[in-house]
């Protein structure tokens, strides 16, 4: 149920954002790019976290973690829970964004090949292969996959913060807060040349190479998964001993 609620909320947020003065007589690519440029892109991260970011809290409340410790399966439990949070968040964000683009396509063309947005992506964006071969639906689906990796990472960090914060609303809003501060730090360290959007959004291509850009995103995800697995195992053992 939480998974479906997450997707539904995401679609609603994206659809409502199109009412903020965006020209709806253009094409899906233009509307989609404008919507994903600002606050809606951050709200998606919160919607994705709704599915399972508070699952550690629920497991602790229902004493499920204690059973895993007694059996000696705490490491296996953490690994399974991390993967479930990460991939369920990815699925919800991917399908939410893809369904949003599909809804827009009921009234709008996928792209305008003579438009400025299309020209920018073809020359400096990611996933150009799909646009050039006119596989437009696959472009939006793969766009969702790449951006959902960021949502999955932030949902996992929100799950880790739930070990320290008892307020679930604050835990679920953690991805948007993290996004803001991480974006600020990246911008400060790179003198404004790097941002989370530049790395995780296919509208940008920091290496001007689709494979390298996607590889960077995957490597960042793997490093976060490994780090969070160690942190969560250590914190859960301490929390149970308390």
Secondary structure in CASP SS format (residue, H / E / C, confidence):
PFRMAT SS
TARGET T0000
AUTHOR 0000-0000-0000
METHOD secondary structure of the structure
MODEL  1
X C 1.00
X H 1.00
X H 1.00
X H 1.00
X H 1.00
X H 1.00
X H 1.00
X H 1.00
X H 1.00
X H 1.00
X H 1.00
X H 1.00
X H 1.00
X H 1.00
X H 1.00
X H 1.00
X H 1.00
X C 1.00
X C 1.00
X C 1.00
X C 1.00
X C 1.00
X C 1.00
X C 1.00
X C 1.00
X C 1.00
X E 1.00
X H 1.00
X H 1.00
X H 1.00
X H 1.00
X H 1.00
X H 1.00
X H 1.00
X H 1.00
X C 1.00
X C 1.00
X C 1.00
X H 1.00
X H 1.00
X H 1.00
X H 1.00
X H 1.00
X H 1.00
X H 1.00
X H 1.00
X H 1.00
X H 1.00
X H 1.00
X C 1.00
X C 1.00
X C 1.00
X C 1.00
X C 1.00
X H 1.00
X H 1.00
X H 1.00
X H 1.00
X H 1.00
X H 1.00
X H 1.00
X C 1.00
X C 1.00
X H 1.00
X H 1.00
X H 1.00
X H 1.00
X H 1.00
X H 1.00
X H 1.00
X H 1.00
X C 1.00
X C 1.00
X H 1.00
X H 1.00
X H 1.00
X H 1.00
X H 1.00
X H 1.00
X H 1.00
X H 1.00
X H 1.00
X H 1.00
X H 1.00
X H 1.00
X H 1.00
X H 1.00
X H 1.00
X H 1.00
X H 1.00
X H 1.00
X H 1.00
X H 1.00
X H 1.00
X H 1.00
X H 1.00
X H 1.00
X H 1.00
X H 1.00
X H 1.00
X H 1.00
X H 1.00
X H 1.00
X H 1.00
X C 1.00
X C 1.00
X C 1.00
X C 1.00
X E 1.00
X C 1.00
X C 1.00
X C 1.00
X C 1.00
X C 1.00
X C 1.00
X H 1.00
X H 1.00
X H 1.00
X H 1.00
X H 1.00
X H 1.00
X H 1.00
X H 1.00
X H 1.00
X C 1.00
X C 1.00
X C 1.00
X H 1.00
X H 1.00
X H 1.00
X H 1.00
X H 1.00
X C 1.00
X C 1.00
X C 1.00
X H 1.00
X H 1.00
X H 1.00
X H 1.00
X H 1.00
X H 1.00
X H 1.00
X H 1.00
X H 1.00
X H 1.00
X H 1.00
X H 1.00
X H 1.00
X H 1.00
X H 1.00
X H 1.00
X H 1.00
X H 1.00
X H 1.00
X H 1.00
X H 1.00
X H 1.00
X H 1.00
X H 1.00
X H 1.00
X H 1.00
X C 1.00
X C 1.00
X C 1.00
X C 1.00
X C 1.00
X C 1.00
X H 1.00
X H 1.00
X H 1.00
X H 1.00
X H 1.00
X H 1.00
X H 1.00
X H 1.00
X H 1.00
X H 1.00
X H 1.00
X H 1.00
X H 1.00
X H 1.00
X H 1.00
X H 1.00
X H 1.00
X H 1.00
X H 1.00
X H 1.00
X H 1.00
X H 1.00
X C 1.00
X C 1.00
X C 1.00
X C 1.00
X C 1.00
X C 1.00
X H 1.00
X H 1.00
X H 1.00
X H 1.00
X H 1.00
X C 1.00
X C 1.00
X C 1.00
X C 1.00
X C 1.00
X C 1.00
X C 1.00
X C 1.00
X C 1.00
X H 1.00
X H 1.00
X H 1.00
X H 1.00
X H 1.00
X H 1.00
X H 1.00
X H 1.00
X H 1.00
X H 1.00
X H 1.00
X H 1.00
X H 1.00
X H 1.00
X H 1.00
X H 1.00
X H 1.00
X H 1.00
X H 1.00
X H 1.00
X H 1.00
X H 1.00
X H 1.00
X H 1.00
X H 1.00
X H 1.00
X H 1.00
X H 1.00
X H 1.00
X H 1.00
X H 1.00
X H 1.00
X C 1.00
END
